[in-house]
């Protein structure tokens, strides 16, 4: 038997929990403006609770000019009118609590909108109270930027400001200036934001791009990445970003934030987003022990083009269970990545594929994040170029798919206009293929992906080995995976064939076994010889 990866820390509510990510712009429109809103989420919370998930994660709904659709915050402590009001948020929170759902929200501490009052004050001159709340630097003698840093969305990370006669740094859009988190007063202000939402009753936070929180104060040039030019889409890809992000003092800020969260009752939760060529190093650093963040959002599968047993084994085996290494989290799809079904099923997008990927995700040791529509088996939505909204997609078209295909409106109805999402044309088009997968169709079909998802999530919630058990690999081949989840004297055997053909196996399948879940609903007669194509099984042994 392979090494056993253990769950040795106390069982806080979030360990092994299933989170359901809601992208507010695209969940439910109640105001008739084509954009989803907080009231719409509240109206649909019974549906979310029916999935048997433990918690929801809300993407940004804060005041914003929406240049990056809410990740450019102009007021951290208010709701953008397009989404509603603070009262609407309070009502949403109260309804979620009634339904037994925890609620975490996004926090974007790396940068703000250039419309934020902090930045408007900072850019006035070099001597005001907030002058150094952002990252300002003089031009080189020839007028060029202070260094060679490149932004995620392409081009220089520096934008000239005529008021200050200086450049300011931005890791993303030029309208998203980076905060100077090295400054104690900036940290104080962000801790006030943290307390504002904790005081309203949220259960924790997902922290956007934690690796971008702090930079090298010396502003040293990043070295070249050495990537072949034919593999490069963005100028960003041509550098190793060792100075523009992942500064070692980030850990001190996270420790301070954890202290604030721990001063509240209820085991408040934090999950870090870490986007880096070597994310595991920083995921461990940001979550190790019990004085930093609880877990880190894992990108191993979000941009993976081809799913194999090797990739699953490599990822799951990276988190051995030592508290010093933190607690893992897993996601196959989200608002930034093409949906897993489209990436891994070679265009087939069948119910078998959708159920198989759900089973695999839900049997992983760690905390699970599902994305809205994953329970329906939605493929990536088709968004023609003329309807694109994502600035990254427009800038890099047609070399990247962008993010809009994952952000299309949720299809609530197969018969209503715009799939029941809105009464008017939505901000992104509804893919007709999505409307055919709406809950009103799937609710009536006992073999649907939705019905299956509810049962699989319920089992994860109720079966201790699946939720919090240790993990022991039996085999991990190119397309065949088998591992055990173990808690006390209970063991669940999980086996998956990811290929389009039957596969023989060389491990012992226990004679005494009870099938508790399969994406085909039964155990084939020839299971003693081979695992049928595109099938998954959970056996109690």
Helices and strands as residue ranges (DSSP letters): E 4-5, E 18-22, G 24-26, H 38-43, H 45-50, E 55-58, E 62-64, E 73-79, H 86-98, E 102-107, H 117-122, E 136-137, E 158-161, E 166-169, H 184-200, E 204-207, G 210-212, E 223-224, G 229-231, G 235-238, E 239-240, H 250-262, E 269-273, H 279-287, E 295-297, H 309-316, G 323-325, E 327-330, H 340-344, H 351-362, E 367-371, G 374-376, G 385-387, H 391-396, G 404-406, G 417-420, H 432-435, H 439-442, H 449-462, H 464-468, E 470-476, E 480-487, E 490-497, E 503-504, E 514-518, G 525-528, E 530-531, E 535-540
